Amino acid sequence: MSSPDKQLKTQNYHELKKECIKNGKLFEDPEFPASDESLFYSKAPDLRIEWKRPKELCEDPHLFVDGISSHDLHQGRLGNCWFVAACSCLALKKALWTKVISNWKKQEWDPKRPHRYAGIFHFKFWCLGDWVDVVIDDRLPSVDGNLVYCHSNVKNEFWSALLEKAYAKLAGSYEALDGGNTADAIVDFTGAVTESFELDKGDYRTSLMEQTKLFQELLKVYRAGGLISCYIKPVSSNDMEAVTSYGLVKGHAYSVTAIKKMPVGQRILCFGNSNKLFMIRMRNPWGKREWKGAWSDESEEWNKVSRSEKATLGLTVADDGEFWMTFEDWCLSFTHADVCRILNTSYLSCYKTWKQEEVHGAWSKNTDPLLNRSGGCFNETTFFQNPQYIFEVRKKEDEVLISLQQKDQRIHKKDGKGNNFIIGFEIFKVELNREYRIHMISGQEKTLRSSYINLRAIFLRKVLTHGRYVIIPTTFHPGISSSFILRLFTDESSRFRELLLDKPKVSCWSLLCGYPQRVTQVLVRHVEGVERQGQMQEPNLYIMIKGEKQTIRSLVYKKTSTAKFDIQAIFFRKNISEPICIQVWDSRIICDQFLGQVLLAGSPTDSKEERRLQLHGRDSHGEERMPGHITIKVVSSDDLVEL
């Protein structure tokens, strides 16, 4: 069951509208008034702005005229092409825009019941895991009877202008939307997770194989309802909005409106196949200025395409800002692409589904090292004072998607702040039984790290092997306070949760039964040279680590005498004289067979280096045998918060 939407400024749309209709007045929003403070926070526009209601701008206003389309939007006198590009993407997916523009039919002007119009609208945005309902009045900035900012190509259509106003209210002012990231707006519209690609790096421009893999990935995202945008990064401020020789604008956001494998050429008989081009369709939020290269609107290449295919594509020869280009030219022309994935988390679906788990957290300062949660990046000595979260990969391998999103800072622009913090995260493979926070590097293996960058959201996709992992989200610099949402998508439930305790709690029970005196960490790297007694067939190996009345078991590695396990266990030990036992077993259908073991002394010597030890076992006659070797590493400490 979904949680109820939150209300910005505690404004209830239905109650406010009901009150306006009762009093026969049009709504005037006190939280976002028709004044300069809603327009700007630093520099006043060099225009004489008048706030006009739609009825004052045209005779027959509507939210939508002939439906909603990506062609409806045109950027105004505000540097928010990124927002307009996101709106163009949104307009392509009815299931998405009907969530943002909720109950749109009831918000539409009704000429038969003009007394029911109250000059009030509301829109919903996804903000750090919650859908927030934003109420606005219908007074819009205009000059000489024309809208100043985002507007439709039809004078009496107002959905884009009203949506922009609601988004400006969420950000604090219209000026706060001057410069931004298309992917951020798409996430606010959908709750999607964003993956960024740097097309000018890697092999996307030189390798046909990498281009094909990327095309197939984007096609899959597009077909699954995802939204894609791209831009050319300018090399300097002087390069901003410079136009390339092929008509593309640098530093300008474009929305992807279609991806297609397009047949080109004649089929041979009825069973033949035509060649197929990888094609991508783009839209410039300005509604003009298009690509001038191959496959532009009037280029000769379109002569190779049949009339029926042109009709299917909806090809129009007009300077409307929308154009096709080959995927190869797209990779060569653009430097960055943001891919917003709408991940399927439904239980009732015949398509790939993901298990989504999320946590809301915060970086917060405290002088107590055990309470501080703003330690900075891995280079800082305070790194492990950051929030820590644990999850499990329960299959032998699983593709894991991770999204870290910080709180939007734009609302603070009026205070001279408002920039995103540099954020990222580190992931460590830890013991299969870890339940307490990490405090130092010992046996933990740093599996991977995200990039550290001043984006609102960081995304990472990685195939991880079976085991337990700790993810540590951080700001780059220590001592920063901010909230965040951390989302994890896996094939199976991962038991994603925060690690809150530094060590076992002291309780009445622990006073009676004893409290841990030492913590010991065991890493079993691999086993080699193990054979079944008297059999030629190789065993199905697995490991059991026993200590402090706990047993940790690994996955089974089938038909091998040598296996790399990388299995870890940690024991908070009350009885330090009791040895830790590492056993190697052969998994069988009827009864598993014990192959050999290593006993670590009750107080094992620390080994910062890995040790190769002989396994000891007994044959069926009780005779001692040496079935193979095992490589381990042991770290012990009397300080229970050291590991």
C-alpha positions, 0 to 999 in steps of 0.5 A: 500500500503506497504512503499518502502524498506529502504537502508542500507548505502544508497546503491542501489543494482540495480544501483550498479549492473548496474554500475559494469556490465557497467565497467566489474568489480566485486563489492567490498563493501566499507561499509563492506570491505574484511578486519579485521574490518568486521571480528572482533572488539575485538579479531582477530581469530586465523586463517589466513583468506582469502576472496574468491569469490564463483568462487574461491572456486568451479567451479559451484557456485549457490545460491541454489542446489536442492532448499532450505532446513533446512538441507542446513545449518551448523554452522561454527567457530562462536558462532551463532547457534542462527542465524543458527537455525533461518535460518533453520526455515526460510528455511521451509517457502517459503513465508518467505525466498523469502522476505528475499532473494528477486528476488533470481532467478535474483541473481542466477548464470547464466552460459549462461550469465556470463557477467551479474554476478557482484559479488553483492547480496542483502537481506532484513531484518525487522528492527524496523518496516521497511524492510531494503535492505542490499547490499554485495559483494560475498567475503567470509571468508575462510581458505584453500579453505573452508568457515570459518563460516556458510556454506552448506553441498554442497560445491557449494551452497552459500545462507546461507553464503551470508545471514550470511554476509549480517546479519553481515554487519547489525550488524557491524561485524561477531564477533557481531553475536557471541552470540544472540537470535534465536527469534531476528533473526526470527523477523528480517527475518519475522517481527513476534512477539515473545512470550517466554515460560519458560518450567522449570517453571509453570506446563509444566513439571508436568501437562498433561493438561498444556502440552496439552494446550501448544502443541495445541497452538504450533501446531496452531502457526506452522500451521499458518506459525509461527516459533519456537525455543528452548534451554536449559539454562546453569546454569553457564558459565562452563555449556555452551555447556555441553552435557546431558546424552541424547545428547542435548547441553546446551546453544545451539539453536535448531529449531523446524521443525515439530509438529505432532499428530502421529498415533501409533498402529493398527487401529481396522477395518476401523472405528477404531482409533489408539492412537496418540502421541504428537510429535515434530521434532528438528534440531541441527544447527551443522548438527550432535549430536542428541537426544538419548532418546525415539523416536531417529532415531534408537530407538525401538519405531519406530516399532510401526509406519507404513511404510506409516506414516514413509514415510509421516514423512520423517524419515531418520536414519542418523546423520544429526542433525534432530530428533523426540521426544515426546512433554512430553520429549521436555518439560522435556528436554528444559528450554526455547522456543521462539514462533514467531507468523506470525499474519494474518492481511489480510482483505481477509481471511477466518481465524482469522484476527487481527487488527494491529496498531503500533507506533514508539517511543523513550525514550529521556532525558530532564531536563524539567519534562513535556518534559522528556521521559525517566523516568524509571520503575514504582518504579521511581518517574519519571515513568509517564514522559515516553511515553504514548499510549492509546487504546480502547477495544470496545468489552465486552472482547477482546484478546490483543497482545502487542509487545514492541521491542527496537532498536538493539544495536549490532552495538555498540559492537565495542564501548564496548556497544551493550547489550540490555536495560532492558525494559518492560511496564505497562498498566492502565485502565483509564477514557473512555474519557481520552485524556491527559497524566497521571501524578499520580496514582489516580483512574487509575487501574494498570491492568497488567505489562510485565516482565522487562528483557534485551531482545530485544522484550517483548511480552504480551497476555491478555484478557481485558474487555471493556474500555480505557487503557494507556500503558507506555513502559519503560526502567528499569533505568531512563535517557536512550535514545533509540528508539522502536516500540510498536505493538498492535493486537486486534480483532477490531480497538483500535484507538491506539495513543500517548498521547502528551498533558499534559492538554488542550491547551490555545487558543483564543477560551479558552480565550473567553469561559473560561479555565478549573479551576479544573480536576475531576475524577469519578470512578463508581465501581458497582451498586447493588439492582436496580429493575424495577418499578413494574416488576419482570424481572431484568433490563438491566443496563447501566450507564451514567456520565454527566458533562461539556457538556460531556456524557460517557456511559457504556456497557449494562449488561443484566438481572441483578440488580447488576453489576460491571462496573469499568467505569471512566470519567475525566472532565476538568471543566470550571464551577465548580458550575455545578454538575456531574450527574451519572445516571442508566438506563434500556435498552429496545427495544422501550424506555430506562427507567431511574432508578435512579441517584446520583448528585455530588456537583459542588465541590465534596469532594475528596474521596480517598476511595470508597463511597456507595451512595443511588440512587434517582429516581421517580416512574410513579406518581412522588414520590421519590423512592430509587431504589438501591446503587452505589459505586463511588470514586471521585478525584479532583485537581486544578492542571490540570496536577496532574491527 
